[in-house]
Amino acid sequence: MISLDEDEILGEFFNSPEKKAKWLVRIKYAYIFWIIFVILGIIFLFFYYLLIN
């Protein structure tokens, strides 16, 4: 299996430990934002169907 450092496309973003750490933090924040977005969407749909019916 090829590592991120050796990848042709992603290698330039992950070729140093500082860049890896920066991107992992960004991915972590995006993942947390996505979870919040999904939870808010489910709550919105719950209240939408609760008020219509």
Residue, then its C-alpha position, 0 to 999 in steps of 0.5 A: m500500500i502506498s503512503l501519503d508521502e509517496d502519492e503523486i497527487l496528495g504527496e505535496f500536501f503531506n510531505s512534511p510532519e507540519k503539513k500532515a499535522k495541519w491537514l489532520v487538524r483541518i480534517k478533524y474540524a471538518y468531521i466535527f462540522w459534518i457531524i453537527f450538520v447531520i444532527l441539526g438536519i435530523i432535528f430540523l426534519f423531526f420538527y418539520y414533520l412534527l409541525i406538519n402532522 
